[in-house]
Amino acid sequence: ALEAVLGADLYDAETAERYGWVNRAVPADELDDVVDRLARNIAALPEGVIAAAKRAIVPEDLAEGLRREHDAWANQFARPEAERLIRGGLTHGAQTRDGERDLEGLLRGLPG
């Protein structure tokens, strides 16, 4: 960290990704699509999921954060929305080869 701060060098996206400063480097011509997809995925999450994930991830202790995340996600399965998605997914073929290939589209297309 001191090298980066005190060295005053400029770092490209690939180096930032390799150092763990960013989640991933994306080519400029793909950036809008990647951001749009991420935003749609986050916006489509059931109520409570984002807050649970934020509570679960504690940067100071990743292992403990992952345990909390596991518990938080497990608690989400008790919610009516989770049951609706699971039952609807099974009814509409989520367990089939074609359903698995487009699971996101299948689940997002469920009524309700």
N, C-alpha and C positions, 0 to 999 in steps of 0.2 A: 504494500500500500504506500509506503513512504517513497519508493522509487517512482510510482505513478504520480504522486503529489509533488514531490520535490524535483523530479526529472523534467517536468514540463513538456514531455513528449506528447504528440498526438497519436492516438491509437485508432486503428481501423476496426470495423465491426467484427471481423473474424477474430482479431486479437482480443477484443472485449468479450466475445463469446468464450474463447479459450480460457480466459482468466476468470470467467464466471461473473462478470459484471452485468451481462445481459443474458436473458434466457436463450436467445438464438439470434443469429444474424440472418437477415432476409434480404434477397436482392431487391433493389429499389423498385423494379417493375412488378414485384409481387407483394409489396408492402401493403397497399390498399386492400387487396383481397385477404391477406392474412389478418389484418386488423379488423376488417368487417366480419370475418368468420368468428374471430375471438369475441368480438362485441356481441354478435348474435347468440353465440353459445352461452356467454355469461348472462345475457338478458333473459334467456329461456329457462334458466335454472329456477326450480321451485322456491317459494318463499322460505327463508331460513337457511338455505344452503350456503350462501355467500357469507353470512354472519358466522355460521358454524365453522367454515373453513378459516376465516380470519382469526377466530378464537383459538383454533387448533394449532396453527403454525406460529411457533414461538422461535424467532431466529436465534436466541441465545442457546437453545437446546433442541436441536433438530429431532433427535430420537424421541424426546418427550412430546414435541409438537406432532410428530407422526402418530404417536399413540393417541394423542388427543383427537387428531384428525380421524383416525379409525373409529374412535368412539362416537365422534360427532356424526360421521357418515352412517354408522350403524343406527344411530337414533333417528336419522332421516327416514329409514325404512318403515318406521312405525307410523309415519304420517299418511293421511288419506291420499295425498297426491302421489306418493310412491306406489301405493297399492293400485291406484288407477293406471299408472304407467306400466307396472308389471303385468297386471291382468290384461290391459289393452294390448300390450306388446305381444303377449302369448296368444291372445285371440287373433291378432293380425299377422302372426307368423314370424315374430322376432327370433324364434328358435330355429327357423329354417335357414338354409344356405343363403337364399336371396334376402331374407330378413336381416341376417347378420351383415350382409354386404352393405345394406343401407339402413342400419339400425337407427342412426340419428334421424334420417328422413322419416322412417316409419314412426318413431316415437313422437317427433314433432308434428306429424300429421294426424295423431290420434284426436278424436273429438273430446271436447271438454275443457 
